[in-house]
C-alpha cells in the first residue's frame, strides 16, 4: 500500500520520519498507523459504527481492513 502521507525515514523504514528540530523519528501517518493497530486488536473496528463522530478514522479503518493480513505478513509493516 502506498500513499503520499506515509513517511519513510533516512534508514528506509516506512511509517517513520525524521522531522527537523526533533531528536527522534516520529510516526507518519499517525492516523493510518493508529487504524492498523485498532484493526489488529479488533477487526470489527472497521465496521464504521461511529457514524459521523469520527468519519475520517472510520473510513481509514474500513479501507485498510481487507489488507491487514497482507500487511502483517510483510517484512516492514
PDB file as gemmi writes it, atoms N, CA and C in Angstrom:
CRYST1    1.000    1.000    1.000  90.00  90.00  90.00 P 1                      
ATOM      1  N   UNK A   1       0.851  -1.170   0.000  1.00  0.00           N  
ATOM      2  CA  UNK A   1       0.000   0.000   0.000  1.00  0.00           C  
ATOM      3  C   UNK A   1       0.894   1.229   0.000  1.00  0.00           C  
ATOM      4  N   UNK A   2       0.535   2.231  -0.746  1.00  0.00           N  
ATOM      5  CA  UNK A   2       1.320   3.463  -0.808  1.00  0.00           C  
ATOM      6  C   UNK A   2       0.382   4.646  -0.764  1.00  0.00           C  
ATOM      7  N   UNK A   3       0.800   5.642  -0.076  1.00  0.00           N  
ATOM      8  CA  UNK A   3       0.046   6.890  -0.043  1.00  0.00           C  
ATOM      9  C   UNK A   3       1.042   8.024   0.172  1.00  0.00           C  
ATOM     10  N   UNK A   4       0.757   9.213  -0.340  1.00  0.00           N  
ATOM     11  CA  UNK A   4       1.708  10.305  -0.209  1.00  0.00           C  
ATOM     12  C   UNK A   4       1.891  10.786   1.225  1.00  0.00           C  
ATOM     13  N   UNK A   5       1.021  10.371   2.133  1.00  0.00           N  
ATOM     14  CA  UNK A   5       1.121  10.819   3.516  1.00  0.00           C  
ATOM     15  C   UNK A   5       1.788   9.765   4.410  1.00  0.00           C  
ATOM     16  N   UNK A   6       2.540   8.863   3.812  1.00  0.00           N  
ATOM     17  CA  UNK A   6       3.257   7.851   4.575  1.00  0.00           C  
ATOM     18  C   UNK A   6       4.727   8.239   4.585  1.00  0.00           C  
ATOM     19  N   UNK A   7       5.288   8.366   5.790  1.00  0.00           N  
ATOM     20  CA  UNK A   7       6.689   8.755   5.913  1.00  0.00           C  
ATOM     21  C   UNK A   7       7.632   7.599   5.693  1.00  0.00           C  
ATOM     22  N   UNK A   8       8.821   7.921   5.238  1.00  0.00           N  
ATOM     23  CA  UNK A   8       9.921   6.960   5.120  1.00  0.00           C  
ATOM     24  C   UNK A   8      11.138   7.662   5.697  1.00  0.00           C  
ATOM     25  N   UNK A   9      11.737   7.065   6.732  1.00  0.00           N  
ATOM     26  CA  UNK A   9      12.852   7.736   7.387  1.00  0.00           C  
ATOM     27  C   UNK A   9      14.163   7.542   6.622  1.00  0.00           C  
ATOM     28  N   UNK A  10      15.223   8.085   7.148  1.00  0.00           N  
ATOM     29  CA  UNK A  10      16.533   8.046   6.489  1.00  0.00           C  
ATOM     30  C   UNK A  10      17.068   6.635   6.309  1.00  0.00           C  
ATOM     31  N   UNK A  11      16.575   5.700   7.136  1.00  0.00           N  
ATOM     32  CA  UNK A  11      17.016   4.309   7.039  1.00  0.00           C  
ATOM     33  C   UNK A  11      16.088   3.458   6.187  1.00  0.00           C  
ATOM     34  N   UNK A  12      15.072   4.075   5.598  1.00  0.00           N  
ATOM     35  CA  UNK A  12      14.145   3.354   4.736  1.00  0.00           C  
ATOM     36  C   UNK A  12      12.976   2.712   5.457  1.00  0.00           C  
ATOM     37  N   UNK A  13      12.765   3.032   6.722  1.00  0.00           N  
ATOM     38  CA  UNK A  13      11.643   2.471   7.471  1.00  0.00           C  
ATOM     39  C   UNK A  13      10.355   3.201   7.113  1.00  0.00           C  
ATOM     40  N   UNK A  14       9.387   2.454   6.633  1.00  0.00           N  
ATOM     41  CA  UNK A  14       8.102   3.007   6.247  1.00  0.00           C  
ATOM     42  C   UNK A  14       7.273   3.273   7.502  1.00  0.00           C  
ATOM     43  N   UNK A  15       6.623   4.429   7.540  1.00  0.00           N  
ATOM     44  CA  UNK A  15       5.783   4.790   8.674  1.00  0.00           C  
ATOM     45  C   UNK A  15       6.515   5.589   9.731  1.00  0.00           C  
ATOM     46  N   UNK A  16       7.739   5.947   9.446  1.00  0.00           N  
ATOM     47  CA  UNK A  16       8.561   6.712  10.382  1.00  0.00           C  
ATOM     48  C   UNK A  16       9.236   7.835   9.604  1.00  0.00           C  
ATOM     49  N   UNK A  17       9.412   8.982  10.247  1.00  0.00           N  
ATOM     50  CA  UNK A  17      10.047  10.099   9.554  1.00  0.00           C  
ATOM     51  C   UNK A  17      10.828  10.947  10.552  1.00  0.00           C  
ATOM     52  N   UNK A  18      11.928  11.504  10.081  1.00  0.00           N  
ATOM     53  CA  UNK A  18      12.707  12.414  10.913  1.00  0.00           C  
ATOM     54  C   UNK A  18      12.279  13.838  10.586  1.00  0.00           C  
ATOM     55  N   UNK A  19      11.784  14.534  11.600  1.00  0.00           N  
ATOM     56  CA  UNK A  19      11.339  15.914  11.412  1.00  0.00           C  
ATOM     57  C   UNK A  19      12.405  16.853  11.959  1.00  0.00           C  
ATOM     58  N   UNK A  20      12.702  17.889  11.202  1.00  0.00           N  
ATOM     59  CA  UNK A  20      13.690  18.875  11.637  1.00  0.00           C  
ATOM     60  C   UNK A  20      13.327  19.407  13.018  1.00  0.00           C  
ATOM     61  N   UNK A  21      14.324  19.531  13.869  1.00  0.00           N  
ATOM     62  CA  UNK A  21      14.121  20.066  15.199  1.00  0.00           C  
ATOM     63  C   UNK A  21      13.795  19.016  16.249  1.00  0.00           C  
ATOM     64  N   UNK A  22      13.561  17.778  15.835  1.00  0.00           N  
ATOM     65  CA  UNK A  22      13.282  16.702  16.787  1.00  0.00           C  
ATOM     66  C   UNK A  22      14.465  15.751  16.840  1.00  0.00           C  
ATOM     67  N   UNK A  23      14.723  15.211  18.018  1.00  0.00           N  
ATOM     68  CA  UNK A  23      15.852  14.297  18.178  1.00  0.00           C  
ATOM     69  C   UNK A  23      15.569  12.916  17.609  1.00  0.00           C  
ATOM     70  N   UNK A  24      14.336  12.455  17.750  1.00  0.00           N  
ATOM     71  CA  UNK A  24      13.986  11.097  17.332  1.00  0.00           C  
ATOM     72  C   UNK A  24      12.973  11.127  16.198  1.00  0.00           C  
ATOM     73  N   UNK A  25      12.891  10.010  15.490  1.00  0.00           N  
ATOM     74  CA  UNK A  25      11.882   9.850  14.458  1.00  0.00           C  
ATOM     75  C   UNK A  25      10.498   9.804  15.096  1.00  0.00           C  
ATOM     76  N   UNK A  26       9.492  10.134  14.319  1.00  0.00           N  
ATOM     77  CA  UNK A  26       8.116  10.003  14.769  1.00  0.00           C  
ATOM     78  C   UNK A  26       7.312   9.327  13.664  1.00  0.00           C  
ATOM     79  N   UNK A  27       6.104   8.918  13.989  1.00  0.00           N  
ATOM     80  CA  UNK A  27       5.301   8.179  13.015  1.00  0.00           C  
ATOM     81  C   UNK A  27       4.630   9.109  12.020  1.00  0.00           C  
ATOM     82  N   UNK A  28       4.405   8.588  10.840  1.00  0.00           N  
ATOM     83  CA  UNK A  28       3.699   9.318   9.781  1.00  0.00           C  
ATOM     84  C   UNK A  28       3.129   8.279   8.819  1.00  0.00           C  
ATOM     85  N   UNK A  29       1.993   8.181   8.610  1.00  0.00           N  
ATOM     86  CA  UNK A  29       0.853   8.941   9.070  1.00  0.00           C  
ATOM     87  C   UNK A  29       0.329   8.306  10.359  1.00  0.00           C  
ATOM     88  N   UNK A  30       0.240   9.091  11.401  1.00  0.00           N  
ATOM     89  CA  UNK A  30      -0.233   8.592  12.681  1.00  0.00           C  
ATOM     90  C   UNK A  30      -1.628   7.997  12.612  1.00  0.00           C  
ATOM     91  N   UNK A  31      -2.497   8.579  11.804  1.00  0.00           N  
ATOM     92  CA  UNK A  31      -3.868   8.061  11.693  1.00  0.00           C  
ATOM     93  C   UNK A  31      -3.871   6.666  11.074  1.00  0.00           C  
ATOM     94  N   UNK A  32      -3.096   6.456  10.024  1.00  0.00           N  
ATOM     95  CA  UNK A  32      -3.045   5.138   9.371  1.00  0.00           C  
ATOM     96  C   UNK A  32      -2.433   4.104  10.303  1.00  0.00           C  
ATOM     97  N   UNK A  33      -1.386   4.485  11.028  1.00  0.00           N  
ATOM     98  CA  UNK A  33      -0.752   3.559  11.959  1.00  0.00           C  
ATOM     99  C   UNK A  33      -1.701   3.232  13.107  1.00  0.00           C  
ATOM    100  N   UNK A  34      -2.424   4.240  13.591  1.00  0.00           N  
ATOM    101  CA  UNK A  34      -3.421   4.010  14.634  1.00  0.00           C  
ATOM    102  C   UNK A  34      -4.552   3.115  14.156  1.00  0.00           C  
ATOM    103  N   UNK A  35      -4.991   3.322  12.932  1.00  0.00           N  
ATOM    104  CA  UNK A  35      -6.059   2.495  12.363  1.00  0.00           C  
ATOM    105  C   UNK A  35      -5.601   1.048  12.235  1.00  0.00           C  
ATOM    106  N   UNK A  36      -4.374   0.841  11.779  1.00  0.00           N  
ATOM    107  CA  UNK A  36      -3.845  -0.519  11.659  1.00  0.00           C  
ATOM    108  C   UNK A  36      -3.793  -1.181  13.032  1.00  0.00           C  
ATOM    109  N   UNK A  37      -3.316  -0.456  14.039  1.00  0.00           N  
ATOM    110  CA  UNK A  37      -3.276  -1.005  15.389  1.00  0.00           C  
ATOM    111  C   UNK A  37      -4.653  -1.384  15.901  1.00  0.00           C  
ATOM    112  N   UNK A  38      -5.640  -0.531  15.641  1.00  0.00           N  
ATOM    113  CA  UNK A  38      -7.011  -0.812  16.067  1.00  0.00           C  
ATOM    114  C   UNK A  38      -7.552  -2.056  15.381  1.00  0.00           C  
ATOM    115  N   UNK A  39      -7.273  -2.206  14.098  1.00  0.00           N  
ATOM    116  CA  UNK A  39      -7.755  -3.360  13.341  1.00  0.00           C  
ATOM    117  C   UNK A  39      -7.051  -4.645  13.754  1.00  0.00           C  
ATOM    118  N   UNK A  40      -5.778  -4.548  14.078  1.00  0.00           N  
ATOM    119  CA  UNK A  40      -5.051  -5.732  14.539  1.00  0.00           C  
ATOM    120  C   UNK A  40      -5.605  -6.202  15.874  1.00  0.00           C  
ATOM    121  N   UNK A  41      -6.022  -5.270  16.720  1.00  0.00           N  
ATOM    122  CA  UNK A  41      -6.597  -5.616  18.019  1.00  0.00           C  
ATOM    123  C   UNK A  41      -8.029  -6.125  17.886  1.00  0.00           C  
ATOM    124  N   UNK A  42      -8.771  -5.573  16.931  1.00  0.00           N  
ATOM    125  CA  UNK A  42     -10.179  -5.946  16.752  1.00  0.00           C  
ATOM    126  C   UNK A  42     -10.607  -5.664  15.322  1.00  0.00           C  
ATOM    127  N   UNK A  43     -10.706  -6.705  14.490  1.00  0.00           N  
ATOM    128  CA  UNK A  43     -11.101  -6.499  13.085  1.00  0.00           C  
ATOM    129  C   UNK A  43     -12.440  -5.783  12.916  1.00  0.00           C  
ATOM    130  N   UNK A  44     -13.303  -5.861  13.919  1.00  0.00           N  
ATOM    131  CA  UNK A  44     -14.599  -5.184  13.834  1.00  0.00           C  
ATOM    132  C   UNK A  44     -14.458  -3.668  13.934  1.00  0.00           C  
ATOM    133  N   UNK A  45     -13.261  -3.180  14.237  1.00  0.00           N  
ATOM    134  CA  UNK A  45     -13.030  -1.733  14.317  1.00  0.00           C  
ATOM    135  C   UNK A  45     -13.267  -1.062  12.966  1.00  0.00           C  
ATOM    136  N   UNK A  46     -13.268  -1.827  11.888  1.00  0.00           N  
ATOM    137  CA  UNK A  46     -13.513  -1.287  10.554  1.00  0.00           C  
ATOM    138  C   UNK A  46     -14.964  -1.316  10.135  1.00  0.00           C  
ATOM    139  N   UNK A  47     -15.870  -1.564  11.071  1.00  0.00           N  
ATOM    140  CA  UNK A  47     -17.297  -1.691  10.743  1.00  0.00           C  
ATOM    141  C   UNK A  47     -18.022  -0.361  10.581  1.00  0.00           C  
ATOM    142  N   UNK A  48     -17.337   0.757  10.796  1.00  0.00           N  
ATOM    143  CA  UNK A  48     -17.917   2.091  10.645  1.00  0.00           C  
ATOM    144  C   UNK A  48     -19.141   2.282  11.529  1.00  0.00           C  
ATOM    145  N   UNK A  49     -19.009   1.979  12.804  1.00  0.00           N  
ATOM    146  CA  UNK A  49     -20.137   2.080  13.731  1.00  0.00           C  
ATOM    147  C   UNK A  49     -20.224   3.446  14.409  1.00  0.00           C  
ATOM    148  N   UNK A  50     -19.260   4.333  14.177  1.00  0.00           N  
ATOM    149  CA  UNK A  50     -19.264   5.633  14.850  1.00  0.00           C  
ATOM    150  C   UNK A  50     -20.085   6.699  14.142  1.00  0.00           C  
ATOM    151  N   UNK A  51     -20.649   6.381  13.018  1.00  0.00           N  
ATOM    152  CA  UNK A  51     -21.419   7.374  12.281  1.00  0.00           C  
ATOM    153  C   UNK A  51     -20.557   8.564  11.898  1.00  0.00           C  
ATOM    154  N   UNK A  52     -21.001   9.758  12.216  1.00  0.00           N  
ATOM    155  CA  UNK A  52     -20.253  10.959  11.867  1.00  0.00           C  
ATOM    156  C   UNK A  52     -19.313  11.424  12.978  1.00  0.00           C  
ATOM    157  N   UNK A  53     -19.218  10.698  14.071  1.00  0.00           N  
ATOM    158  CA  UNK A  53     -18.383  11.135  15.186  1.00  0.00           C  
ATOM    159  C   UNK A  53     -16.900  11.147  14.825  1.00  0.00           C  
ATOM    160  N   UNK A  54     -16.458  10.185  14.053  1.00  0.00           N  
ATOM    161  CA  UNK A  54     -15.060  10.138  13.618  1.00  0.00           C  
ATOM    162  C   UNK A  54     -15.010   9.523  12.227  1.00  0.00           C  
ATOM    163  N   UNK A  55     -15.661  10.165  11.298  1.00  0.00           N  
ATOM    164  CA  UNK A  55     -15.816   9.632   9.955  1.00  0.00           C  
ATOM    165  C   UNK A  55     -14.479   9.391   9.264  1.00  0.00           C  
ATOM    166  N   UNK A  56     -13.527  10.307   9.412  1.00  0.00           N  
ATOM    167  CA  UNK A  56     -12.243  10.146   8.733  1.00  0.00           C  
ATOM    168  C   UNK A  56     -11.523   8.885   9.209  1.00  0.00           C  
ATOM    169  N   UNK A  57     -11.455   8.672  10.520  1.00  0.00           N  
ATOM    170  CA  UNK A  57     -10.798   7.477  11.040  1.00  0.00           C  
ATOM    171  C   UNK A  57     -11.566   6.226  10.660  1.00  0.00           C  
ATOM    172  N   UNK A  58     -12.899   6.286  10.710  1.00  0.00           N  
ATOM    173  CA  UNK A  58     -13.698   5.129  10.310  1.00  0.00           C  
ATOM    174  C   UNK A  58     -13.426   4.740   8.863  1.00  0.00           C  
ATOM    175  N   UNK A  59     -13.301   5.705   7.976  1.00  0.00           N  
ATOM    176  CA  UNK A  59     -13.028   5.417   6.564  1.00  0.00           C  
ATOM    177  C   UNK A  59     -11.655   4.774   6.413  1.00  0.00           C  
ATOM    178  N   UNK A  60     -10.647   5.301   7.112  1.00  0.00           N  
ATOM    179  CA  UNK A  60      -9.294   4.735   7.027  1.00  0.00           C  
ATOM    180  C   UNK A  60      -9.325   3.278   7.481  1.00  0.00           C  
ATOM    181  N   UNK A  61      -9.967   3.008   8.612  1.00  0.00           N  
ATOM    182  CA  UNK A  61     -10.040   1.624   9.116  1.00  0.00           C  
ATOM    183  C   UNK A  61     -10.824   0.735   8.161  1.00  0.00           C  
ATOM    184  N   UNK A  62     -11.931   1.245   7.642  1.00  0.00           N  
ATOM    185  CA  UNK A  62     -12.761   0.462   6.719  1.00  0.00           C  
ATOM    186  C   UNK A  62     -11.986   0.084   5.451  1.00  0.00           C  
ATOM    187  N   UNK A  63     -11.245   1.037   4.896  1.00  0.00           N  
ATOM    188  CA  UNK A  63     -10.486   0.769   3.669  1.00  0.00           C  
ATOM    189  C   UNK A  63      -9.254  -0.092   3.933  1.00  0.00           C  
ATOM    190  N   UNK A  64      -8.691   0.004   5.105  1.00  0.00           N  
ATOM    191  CA  UNK A  64      -7.491  -0.742   5.452  1.00  0.00           C  
ATOM    192  C   UNK A  64      -7.790  -2.182   5.857  1.00  0.00           C  
ATOM    193  N   UNK A  65      -8.975  -2.410   6.393  1.00  0.00           N  
ATOM    194  CA  UNK A  65      -9.329  -3.731   6.943  1.00  0.00           C  
ATOM    195  C   UNK A  65      -9.050  -4.904   6.011  1.00  0.00           C  
ATOM    196  N   UNK A  66      -9.381  -4.857   4.719  1.00  0.00           N  
ATOM    197  CA  UNK A  66      -9.128  -6.024   3.865  1.00  0.00           C  
ATOM    198  C   UNK A  66      -7.640  -6.335   3.667  1.00  0.00           C  
ATOM    199  N   UNK A  67      -6.772  -5.426   4.070  1.00  0.00           N  
ATOM    200  CA  UNK A  67      -5.346  -5.581   3.812  1.00  0.00           C  
ATOM    201  C   UNK A  67      -4.516  -5.907   5.049  1.00  0.00           C  
ATOM    202  N   UNK A  68      -5.165  -6.043   6.209  1.00  0.00           N  
ATOM    203  CA  UNK A  68      -4.444  -6.234   7.467  1.00  0.00           C  
ATOM    204  C   UNK A  68      -3.578  -7.496   7.440  1.00  0.00           C  
ATOM    205  N   UNK A  69      -4.122  -8.615   6.972  1.00  0.00           N  
ATOM    206  CA  UNK A  69      -3.332  -9.853   6.946  1.00  0.00           C  
ATOM    207  C   UNK A  69      -2.111  -9.718   6.048  1.00  0.00           C  
ATOM    208  N   UNK A  70      -2.295  -9.103   4.900  1.00  0.00           N  
ATOM    209  CA  UNK A  70      -1.179  -8.889   3.971  1.00  0.00           C  
ATOM    210  C   UNK A  70      -0.118  -7.983   4.609  1.00  0.00           C  
ATOM    211  N   UNK A  71      -0.550  -6.956   5.300  1.00  0.00           N  
ATOM    212  CA  UNK A  71       0.368  -6.039   5.956  1.00  0.00           C  
ATOM    213  C   UNK A  71       1.129  -6.751   7.074  1.00  0.00           C  
ATOM    214  N   UNK A  72       0.432  -7.568   7.853  1.00  0.00           N  
ATOM    215  CA  UNK A  72       1.087  -8.327   8.932  1.00  0.00           C  
ATOM    216  C   UNK A  72       2.192  -9.233   8.393  1.00  0.00           C  
ATOM    217  N   UNK A  73       1.993  -9.793   7.215  1.00  0.00           N  
ATOM    218  CA  UNK A  73       2.960 -10.716   6.633  1.00  0.00           C  
ATOM    219  C   UNK A  73       4.138 -10.016   5.961  1.00  0.00           C  
ATOM    220  N   UNK A  74       4.039  -8.718   5.761  1.00  0.00           N  
ATOM    221  CA  UNK A  74       5.105  -8.006   5.070  1.00  0.00           C  
ATOM    222  C   UNK A  74       6.330  -7.852   5.980  1.00  0.00           C  
ATOM    223  N   UNK A  75       7.533  -7.759   5.404  1.00  0.00           N  
ATOM    224  CA  UNK A  75       8.730  -7.624   6.227  1.00  0.00           C  
ATOM    225  C   UNK A  75       8.785  -6.305   6.995  1.00  0.00           C  
ATOM    226  N   UNK A  76       8.084  -5.279   6.524  1.00  0.00           N  
ATOM    227  CA  UNK A  76       8.070  -3.994   7.194  1.00  0.00           C  
ATOM    228  C   UNK A  76       6.639  -3.477   7.192  1.00  0.00           C  
ATOM    229  N   UNK A  77       5.917  -3.728   8.308  1.00  0.00           N  
ATOM    230  CA  UNK A  77       4.510  -3.296   8.377  1.00  0.00           C  
ATOM    231  C   UNK A  77       4.378  -1.823   8.098  1.00  0.00           C  
TER     232      UNK A  77                                                      
END                                                                             
